[in-house]
Amino acid sequence: MKQLGLPSSFLLLGASLVFIILGYTLLEIKLEALLCITAVFISFVAMWLGHTFQEIIDEIVHKFAQALPSLMIVMCVGGVIGVWMSSGTIPYLITIGLKIINPQYIVVITFLVTSIVATCTGTSWGAAGTIGVALMGVAHGLDANLAAVAGAVVGGAYFGDKISPLSGSSNFAAIVNNLDLYEHIKHLCKTTIPAWLISAAVYFVIGLNTGATSGSIDSAQQTVNQINQLYHTHWILAVPIFIVLAGALMKKPVIPVLLFATAISIAISYFTQGIGIIENLNIWVSGFSVSTLTAQPEAVPETIRNLLERGGVASMMPLILVILCAFSFAGPLSLTQALDTIINYFTRIVKSAAGLIFSTIAACVALIAATGNNNIACLLPSELFRKAFENNGLHRKNISRTVEDAATVIEPLIPWTAAGVFMAATLGVPTLDYALWAVQCYAGLIIAGFYAITGICIAKTDAHETNGELVNEK
């Protein structure tokens, strides 16, 4: 079996990423096509190295199988959004938001609310797919900057995803680095909390410089009136939201909770809006249409139709297609071992704390960009760099924090990752449009780099271990 050398590994990975990025941003080629073309090229490289076509297919299938539970959650979220539009749950939340939210501070309020919900539930996707969708509806009604609001949703969602004890990514990062979860979160807060404060300040200043207009207030009232004409509103419409929040707080499996919330929503839709069970089942699959509520959908303003007509399992199929294409690219790339060769090179030459942290950051970002898989981007750098951290007197919680700063929250800023596609599809704003506004996602990474250079908040330890735990932390 042949192996790629270091220059060849750099060339393969660099050329692949440059082709995808330039093709997507400059030539506006569909991401799926770029991923497939790159996958074909890398597959030829893998076969030249000695791998068979069947091995390439098996690797792609293996990666897709690992992601299947997450994809099932994605489909359930799509179905829930459709049924919540049918029952009036999301429109009801939109009307409440339009009544109580000051248009001047919609961005900062969105960030605060999403942060709270995501921290309580521990899921960025769940927070964005529920309260995030409702807040985007409020932003539509207020004629707000949709890219800024979407960025605030994403930032708030990933703030909670990092510091919540219920978060899968935080638990995963702690486990792979043999750390107590709360010790990991405590150290993670040293980058995450400052990033949150910076984000909130930025959004608050945006509000100060924006100013509420009579036009936005009138638009909000018109939206409330138009929604009230379509739906019978009642507090009971909010029950499905509380079911999802309660299920998350009780650490119940996500899919059964979403399905139960869907069933309750269908019942609420039947008794409050008069929409039948069969119609709701079709909405769960295909998405909601205003024609379900009125015999004259053409009389409903286009802005309201665009706001309400969404959701359904089918709406998530483009996301699944991108993920399949991404795994078609990541599978043969994994077989070439180009990433392993590059990372192993860095582990041999980098010795300083700053060098180790920046190398880990670079590895995480490269892995996220190349594989689109957050777990891989957390696991591989942890495995490859952990020993180097320990040999240089650095506590392993430094690397657990770094992989979260550089992998978990960067993922939604890259258009071809699962998180990037999900957020764009769910919030209705392209990834590259909201990326600059998602301050939380990159501010933490900047702070991590500052700590690495200055040595601030870098935990030290003695070189020996006791029962697998590093002791005598300085």
RADA-V600214 format. One record per residue. SS is DSSP state (@ for helix, = for strand, . for the rest). PHI is phi in whole degrees, 0 to 359 (none if undefined). Layout:
SS/PHI
SS/PHI
//
This chain:
./none
./284
./227
./281
./280
@/297
@/299
@/295
@/294
@/300
@/296
@/297
@/292
@/297
@/296
@/296
@/292
@/297
@/299
@/293
@/294
@/291
@/297
@/282
@/273
./267
./268
./56
./280
./302
@/300
@/300
@/294
@/298
@/295
@/291
@/298
@/296
@/298
@/296
@/299
@/292
@/297
@/296
@/296
@/298
@/290
@/296
./285
./120
./277
./272
@/298
@/295
@/295
@/295
@/298
@/298
@/293
@/296
@/296
@/299
@/293
@/294
@/297
@/296
@/270
@/302
@/302
@/294
@/293
@/295
@/296
@/302
@/296
@/295
@/298
@/301
@/295
@/298
@/301
@/299
@/289
@/292
@/289
@/292
@/286
./98
@/299
@/292
@/302
@/296
@/296
@/297
@/295
@/297
@/299
@/294
@/280
@/253
./273
./288
@/305
@/293
@/241
@/300
@/291
@/292
@/295
@/302
@/297
@/295
@/295
@/295
@/300
@/295
@/296
@/294
@/292
@/290
@/263
./76
./228
@/290
@/293
@/296
@/295
@/292
@/283
@/247
@/293
@/297
@/296
@/297
@/292
@/296
@/296
@/299
@/298
@/302
@/295
./266
./55
./277
./289
@/293
@/295
@/293
@/294
@/297
@/298
@/293
@/299
@/297
@/299
@/296
@/297
@/277
@/298
@/295
@/296
@/275
@/258
./283
./296
./273
./289
@/293
@/291
@/294
@/299
@/295
@/298
@/292
@/294
@/292
./253
./55
./238
./293
@/303
@/287
@/295
@/297
@/295
@/300
@/289
@/295
@/298
@/291
@/256
@/286
@/294
@/302
@/296
@/294
@/296
@/298
@/298
@/299
@/295
@/299
@/292
@/293
@/296
@/303
@/296
@/298
@/269
@/267
./81
./281
./245
@/297
@/294
@/292
@/293
@/297
@/298
@/298
@/294
@/298
@/296
@/301
@/297
@/291
@/292
@/294
@/288
@/271
./244
./268
./267
./198
@/301
@/297
@/294
@/274
@/304
@/302
@/298
@/292
@/296
@/295
@/296
@/295
@/298
@/291
@/294
./272
./59
./279
./303
@/295
@/298
@/301
@/297
@/295
@/293
@/295
@/297
@/296
@/298
@/297
@/296
@/297
@/296
@/298
@/299
@/293
@/277
@/259
@/253
./74
./265
./291
@/297
@/298
@/300
@/293
@/296
@/292
@/295
@/302
@/273
@/261
./103
./271
./230
@/299
@/299
@/292
./262
./220
./281
./236
@/297
@/293
@/280
./279
./305
@/300
@/298
@/288
@/297
@/296
@/286
@/262
./278
./201
./85
./98
@/302
@/298
@/293
@/266
@/297
@/301
@/297
@/295
@/297
@/297
@/296
@/298
@/294
@/295
@/288
@/296
@/278
@/288
@/300
@/295
@/298
@/297
@/293
@/289
./60
@/297
@/294
@/300
@/297
@/293
@/292
@/299
@/298
@/294
@/295
@/277
@/259
./267
./235
./284
@/299
@/298
@/298
@/295
@/292
@/293
@/294
@/295
@/300
@/299
@/296
@/297
@/296
@/297
@/291
@/297
@/293
@/275
@/250
./68
./242
@/295
@/295
@/296
@/292
@/273
@/288
@/297
@/299
@/298
@/293
@/278
@/257
@/303
@/297
@/295
@/299
@/295
@/295
./258
./73
=/253
./296
@/293
@/288
@/294
@/284
@/295
@/291
@/296
@/293
@/287
@/296
@/259
@/247
@/304
./270
./275
@/307
@/289
@/267
./256
./300
./263
./280
@/301
@/294
@/298
@/290
@/298
@/296
@/296
@/291
@/286
@/269
./76
./229
./303
@/304
@/291
@/284
@/271
@/304
@/296
@/276
./278
@/302
@/304
@/289
@/248
@/294
@/297
@/292
@/296
@/296
@/299
@/295
@/297
@/299
@/297
@/288
@/270
./84
./287
./58
./257
./283
=/258
./207
./291
./284
./262
=/233
=/232
./54
./82
=/248
=/288
./236
./56
./294
./273
//
